[in-house]
Amino acid sequence: MNPLSCFDAQTNIQISANIHLGNVWVFEYLIKDPENIILYPNLNGRQNNLWEHTCFEAFVGEKNSKEYFEFNFSTNSAWNIFEFKNYRLPQPPKQCERFEFLKIEFENNIFKAQVKPKNFKKSFYEISLATVIESKKNEIFYWALKHNKSRPDFHLRENFILNAEVL
């Protein structure tokens, strides 16, 4: 598991994350919330704007390409996948149909989401893992493998610091 860091906030929450790219892509997040402050939304199905509440995210782009995918998952089986041609383009984001959503599991502080890629070529991918946390006091915390700006921006390609190969 890869530890995520919280942007510009002091909190006792700890989050780590991992991804496996294969026939099924598995996104896994371990959440430690000793003070029980995280608010988990009650959302289901394909939804927009999941990042406005507690949301587990991943950004995956083929190496040497500007194109990338954004995966958004919530704890109660809400999800969405977007594809971008370049940094945050197009707007509004285009929903991606190149993956089949399989399932979400959230048990014992472990969150897992699974999708199945359709017709993906063997290649190397660059990845960023991130989480938006909403507290019960309506505070928003931004977690990522890496933060590079004066404000959180999960779309910055320089923050895609994990590498994986799709076989």
C-alpha positions in Angstrom: 0.0 0.0 0.0 1.1 3.5 -0.8 0.6 6.2 1.9 -1.4 9.2 0.8 -0.7 12.6 2.3 -3.3 15.2 3.3 -3.1 18.6 1.7 -2.7 21.5 4.1 -4.5 20.0 7.1 -3.8 18.4 10.4 -5.8 15.2 11.0 -5.3 11.8 12.6 -6.8 10.1 9.6 -4.4 7.9 7.7 -5.1 6.6 4.2 -3.0 4.3 2.0 -3.9 3.0 -1.5 -3.0 0.5 -4.2 -4.0 -0.4 -7.7 -3.7 -3.6 -9.7 -4.0 -3.4 -13.5 -4.8 -6.7 -15.1 -7.9 -8.3 -16.7 -9.7 -6.6 -13.8 -8.5 -3.3 -12.4 -8.6 -3.3 -8.6 -8.5 -0.1 -6.6 -7.8 -0.5 -2.9 -7.8 2.0 -0.1 -7.1 1.4 3.6 -8.7 4.1 5.9 -7.7 4.6 9.5 -10.1 7.1 11.2 -9.4 6.8 15.0 -11.7 9.7 15.8 -14.6 8.5 13.6 -14.9 11.8 11.8 -15.4 10.7 8.2 -18.8 11.1 6.7 -19.7 8.5 4.1 -22.3 9.5 1.6 -25.3 7.3 0.8 -25.1 7.3 -3.0 -25.7 4.6 -5.5 -25.1 4.0 -9.3 -23.3 6.1 -11.8 -23.2 9.7 -10.5 -21.5 13.0 -11.2 -19.7 15.2 -8.7 -18.8 12.4 -6.3 -15.7 14.4 -5.4 -17.9 16.9 -3.5 -18.1 14.3 -0.7 -16.0 11.4 0.5 -14.7 9.8 -2.7 -11.9 7.4 -3.6 -10.2 8.4 -6.9 -7.6 7.2 -9.3 -6.0 8.8 -12.4 -4.5 6.5 -15.0 -2.7 7.6 -18.2 -0.7 5.8 -20.8 3.0 6.8 -20.5 4.0 9.5 -23.1 0.4 10.4 -23.8 -1.7 13.4 -22.6 -4.8 11.3 -22.4 -5.9 9.9 -19.0 -8.9 8.3 -17.1 -10.4 9.5 -13.9 -12.1 6.9 -11.7 -14.4 8.1 -8.9 -15.9 5.7 -6.3 -18.0 6.1 -3.2 -18.6 3.7 -0.4 -22.2 2.9 -1.2 -21.7 1.7 -4.8 -21.7 5.1 -6.5 -19.1 5.5 -9.2 -18.1 7.2 -12.4 -15.3 7.1 -14.9 -14.2 10.0 -17.1 -11.8 10.2 -20.0 -9.7 13.3 -20.8 -7.7 14.1 -23.9 -5.5 16.6 -22.1 -5.3 18.3 -18.7 -9.0 18.7 -17.6 -10.2 18.6 -21.2 -12.9 18.3 -22.4 -15.2 20.2 -20.0 -17.6 19.1 -19.0 -15.8 15.7 -18.6 -16.8 12.9 -21.0 -18.1 9.8 -19.3 -15.9 6.8 -20.3 -17.5 3.6 -21.6 -14.2 1.8 -22.0 -14.6 0.0 -18.7 -17.3 -2.2 -17.2 -18.0 -1.3 -13.6 -18.0 -4.6 -11.6 -18.4 -3.9 -7.8 -17.5 -1.9 -4.7 -16.8 -3.4 -1.3 -16.3 -1.5 1.9 -15.6 -3.6 5.0 -13.3 -3.3 8.0 -11.9 0.1 6.8 -10.9 -1.4 3.5 -12.5 0.0 0.4 -12.2 -1.9 -2.9 -13.5 -1.1 -6.3 -13.2 -3.2 -9.5 -13.7 -2.4 -13.1 -13.0 -4.5 -16.2 -11.2 -2.7 -19.1 -12.5 -3.3 -22.7 -9.9 -3.8 -25.4 -6.9 -2.3 -23.7 -3.5 -2.7 -25.3 -0.4 -3.9 -23.5 1.3 -0.7 -22.4 2.9 1.2 -19.5 0.7 3.4 -17.4 1.3 6.3 -15.0 -1.0 6.5 -12.0 -2.1 8.8 -9.2 -4.2 7.7 -6.3 -6.2 10.2 -4.3 -9.1 10.6 -1.9 -11.5 13.4 -0.9 -12.7 13.1 2.7 -15.7 14.9 4.0 -15.9 15.1 7.8 -19.0 15.1 9.9 -18.2 18.8 10.5 -18.5 19.4 6.8 -14.7 19.9 6.4 -13.1 18.7 3.2 -9.7 17.1 3.2 -7.7 16.2 0.0 -5.4 13.2 0.0 -3.0 12.2 -2.7 0.3 10.4 -3.4 1.8 13.8 -4.2 0.7 17.5 -4.1 2.5 20.0 -6.3 0.6 23.3 -6.2 -0.7 25.8 -3.7 -4.1 24.1 -4.0 -5.1 20.4 -4.5 -5.2 19.3 -8.1 -5.4 15.6 -8.7 -5.3 16.1 -12.5 -1.7 17.3 -12.7 0.2 14.7 -14.7 3.4 15.3 -12.7 1.5 13.8 -9.8 1.0 10.4 -11.6 4.0 8.9 -9.9 3.1 5.2 -9.8 3.9 3.0 -12.8 2.3 -0.2 -13.9 2.2 -2.4 -17.0 -1.0 -3.8 -18.5 -0.2 -7.2 -19.8 
